[in-house]
Amino acid sequence: MTTIQDLLDLTKTVAAGLFEGKTYPWEVLDGIGDYILALGPTLDPALYEQREAGVWIARDAEIAPTAFIGAPCIIDRGAQVRHCAFIRGSAIVGKNAVVGNSVEIKNAVLFDKVQTPHYNYVGDSVLGYKAHMGAGSITSNVKSDKSLVSVKAPEGPIQTGRKKFGAILGDGAEIGCNSVLNPGTVVGRRASVYPCSCVRGVLPEDSIYKDKDHIVKRT
């Protein structure tokens, strides 16, 4: 329930090559920036514009004049980056994805058609195809004691060796408004999280998180 194969359709991102040779999605987090700097110069200049050093934006993407886009970054075709969005760098925003008003993105991969539309924080995370984060939901990417993050999988903890690691959302995952995904959270494909939840560990695919004691299979 925690591997790239379990969670993500790599045909739905310009960053497929970033995941090659890796088992777990969080293994890509150290390489996002370098991958962007290697991929950017190969993008078709008829379709992508290099706005500044390390920043490539699709010519049909919609970028609000108030948005901040830091390098390195790729904004793919048809994406929307809305009013006061803050993209801090090492970010890939997929085709037809939405980075909404006052959303902050840092060291993250958003697959195609991801929606982070309102007041979200996404740091050191991977969001799969068509994943959606409700208003105010965030990925918490550092533990309060600053210790290394582990993924609390059913078979036992998986050590990531990372101090900063937010969440992995599988394809089609739905996160309810004002929810917090604690460091190392993995949400399976098509799983849903109730609003105002505080989630940690691994949520199986096609399940619904009501609270930590009530996780049910979608019918």
C-alpha positions as CSV (number, residue, x, y, z in Angstrom):
1,M,0.0,0.0,0.0
2,T,3.0,2.3,0.1
3,T,5.0,1.7,-3.1
4,I,4.9,3.9,-6.3
5,Q,3.2,1.1,-8.1
6,D,0.5,0.9,-5.4
7,L,-0.3,4.6,-5.5
8,L,0.6,6.4,-8.7
9,D,0.0,6.3,-12.4
10,L,3.3,7.6,-13.9
11,T,1.7,8.2,-17.3
12,K,-0.1,11.2,-15.6
13,T,3.0,13.4,-14.9
14,V,5.8,15.0,-16.8
15,A,8.0,13.8,-13.9
16,A,7.7,10.1,-14.6
17,G,11.5,9.8,-15.1
18,L,12.0,11.1,-11.5
19,F,10.4,7.9,-10.2
20,E,12.5,5.4,-12.2
21,G,14.4,2.9,-10.2
22,K,12.7,3.8,-6.9
23,T,10.4,1.8,-4.8
24,Y,8.7,4.4,-2.5
25,P,7.3,7.8,-3.6
26,W,9.2,9.7,-0.9
27,E,12.5,8.6,-2.4
28,V,12.1,11.2,-5.1
29,L,12.0,14.2,-2.7
30,D,15.7,14.9,-2.7
31,G,15.9,14.9,-6.5
32,I,13.0,17.2,-7.6
33,G,15.1,20.3,-8.0
34,D,17.8,18.7,-10.1
35,Y,15.2,16.8,-12.2
36,I,13.5,20.1,-13.1
37,L,16.8,21.7,-14.1
38,A,17.6,18.7,-16.3
39,L,14.1,18.4,-17.9
40,G,13.4,22.1,-18.4
41,P,15.8,22.8,-21.2
42,T,14.4,19.8,-23.2
43,L,10.8,21.1,-23.2
44,D,9.4,22.3,-26.5
45,P,9.8,26.1,-26.6
46,A,6.7,26.3,-28.8
47,L,4.7,25.0,-25.8
48,Y,6.8,26.2,-22.8
49,E,8.4,29.5,-22.0
50,Q,11.4,29.9,-19.8
51,R,10.3,32.9,-17.7
52,E,13.6,33.1,-15.7
53,A,16.5,30.9,-14.8
54,G,15.1,27.5,-13.7
55,V,11.4,28.3,-14.3
56,W,9.5,26.9,-17.2
57,I,5.8,27.7,-17.7
58,A,3.5,26.2,-20.3
59,R,2.3,29.0,-22.7
60,D,-1.3,28.0,-22.1
61,A,-1.1,27.9,-18.3
62,E,-3.0,30.6,-16.4
63,I,-0.7,32.5,-14.0
64,A,-2.1,35.2,-11.8
65,P,0.0,38.4,-11.8
66,T,0.1,38.2,-8.0
67,A,1.5,34.6,-7.9
68,F,5.1,34.0,-6.8
69,I,6.9,31.2,-8.7
70,G,10.4,30.4,-7.4
71,A,13.0,28.3,-9.1
72,P,13.4,25.6,-10.0
73,C,9.8,25.0,-11.2
74,I,7.8,23.6,-14.1
75,I,4.2,24.5,-14.6
76,D,2.7,22.2,-17.1
77,R,0.1,22.7,-19.8
78,G,-3.4,24.0,-18.9
79,A,-2.5,24.5,-15.2
80,Q,-3.9,27.4,-13.2
81,V,-1.8,29.3,-10.6
82,R,-4.2,31.7,-8.9
83,H,-4.1,34.9,-6.8
84,C,-1.3,35.0,-4.2
85,A,-0.2,31.5,-4.7
86,F,3.4,31.0,-3.3
87,I,5.4,28.3,-5.2
88,R,8.7,28.3,-3.3
89,G,10.7,26.1,-5.7
90,S,11.5,22.5,-6.5
91,A,7.9,22.1,-7.6
92,I,6.3,20.4,-10.6
93,V,2.7,21.4,-11.2
94,G,1.0,19.0,-13.6
95,K,-1.3,19.4,-16.6
96,N,-4.6,21.1,-15.8
97,A,-3.7,21.2,-12.1
98,V,-4.8,24.0,-9.8
99,V,-2.7,25.9,-7.3
100,G,-5.3,28.2,-5.7
101,N,-5.4,31.4,-3.8
102,S,-2.9,31.7,-1.0
103,V,-1.7,28.1,-1.5
104,E,2.0,27.4,-0.7
105,I,3.9,24.7,-2.5
106,K,7.5,23.6,-1.7
107,N,9.5,20.7,-2.9
108,A,6.6,18.8,-4.3
109,V,5.2,17.0,-7.3
110,L,1.6,17.6,-8.3
111,F,0.5,15.1,-10.9
112,D,-1.9,16.0,-13.7
113,K,-5.3,17.4,-12.6
114,V,-4.4,17.7,-9.0
115,Q,-6.4,20.4,-7.2
116,T,-5.1,22.4,-4.3
117,P,-7.6,25.3,-4.7
118,H,-7.8,27.2,-1.4
119,Y,-5.3,27.9,1.5
120,N,-3.4,24.7,1.3
121,Y,0.2,24.0,2.3
122,V,1.9,21.2,0.4
123,G,5.5,20.6,1.4
124,D,7.9,17.7,0.7
125,S,5.0,15.7,-0.8
126,V,3.7,13.9,-3.8
127,L,0.1,14.3,-4.9
128,G,-1.2,11.7,-7.4
129,Y,-3.4,12.1,-10.5
130,K,-6.7,13.9,-9.7
131,A,-5.9,14.1,-6.0
132,H,-7.9,16.9,-4.3
133,M,-7.2,18.8,-1.1
134,G,-10.2,20.6,0.4
135,A,-9.9,24.2,1.6
136,G,-7.4,24.7,4.5
137,S,-6.1,21.1,4.4
138,I,-2.3,20.9,4.8
139,T,0.6,18.5,4.8
140,S,2.6,18.8,8.0
141,N,6.2,18.0,6.9
142,V,8.3,18.2,10.1
143,K,7.8,16.4,13.4
144,S,7.6,18.5,16.5
145,D,10.7,16.9,18.0
146,K,12.5,17.2,14.6
147,S,13.3,13.5,14.6
148,L,13.3,11.5,11.3
149,V,10.0,10.6,9.8
150,S,8.8,7.0,9.5
151,V,5.7,5.7,7.7
152,K,3.5,3.8,10.1
153,A,2.6,1.0,7.7
154,P,0.4,-2.0,8.8
155,E,3.4,-4.4,8.5
156,G,5.5,-2.1,10.7
157,P,7.3,1.3,10.5
158,I,9.2,2.1,7.3
159,Q,12.1,4.4,8.1
160,T,12.5,7.1,5.5
161,G,15.7,8.7,6.8
162,R,14.1,12.1,6.1
163,K,13.6,15.0,8.6
164,K,11.2,16.7,6.2
165,F,8.4,14.5,4.6
166,G,4.8,15.6,4.3
167,A,2.4,13.2,2.6
168,I,1.8,11.0,-0.4
169,L,-1.7,11.1,-1.9
170,G,-2.5,8.3,-4.3
171,D,-4.4,8.8,-7.5
172,G,-7.9,10.2,-6.8
173,A,-7.5,10.7,-3.1
174,E,-9.8,13.2,-1.5
175,I,-8.8,15.2,1.6
176,G,-11.6,17.0,3.5
177,C,-11.4,20.7,4.4
178,N,-9.2,21.8,7.3
179,S,-7.6,18.4,7.7
180,V,-4.0,17.9,8.8
181,L,-1.9,15.1,7.2
182,N,0.9,14.4,9.7
183,P,4.5,13.8,8.6
184,G,4.8,10.5,6.7
185,T,1.1,10.0,5.9
186,V,0.2,7.9,2.9
187,V,-3.3,8.1,1.5
188,G,-4.2,5.3,-0.9
189,R,-5.9,5.5,-4.3
190,R,-9.5,6.9,-4.2
191,A,-9.4,7.1,-0.4
192,S,-11.3,9.9,1.4
193,V,-10.6,11.8,4.6
194,Y,-13.4,13.5,6.5
195,P,-13.2,17.3,7.1
196,C,-11.2,18.5,10.2
197,S,-9.4,15.2,10.5
198,C,-5.9,14.7,11.9
199,V,-4.4,11.8,10.0
200,R,-1.2,9.7,10.4
201,G,-0.1,6.4,9.0
202,V,-1.3,4.6,5.9
203,L,-4.9,4.9,4.7
204,P,-5.8,1.9,2.4
205,E,-7.1,2.5,-1.1
206,D,-10.9,2.9,-1.5
207,S,-11.4,3.6,2.2
208,I,-13.0,6.4,4.1
209,Y,-11.3,7.9,7.2
210,K,-13.9,9.1,9.7
211,D,-11.5,9.2,12.6
212,K,-8.6,7.0,13.8
213,D,-10.9,4.4,15.2
214,H,-13.4,4.4,12.3
215,I,-11.8,3.7,8.9
216,V,-14.3,1.9,6.6
217,K,-14.2,0.4,3.2
218,R,-15.9,2.4,0.5
219,T,-19.0,0.6,-0.8
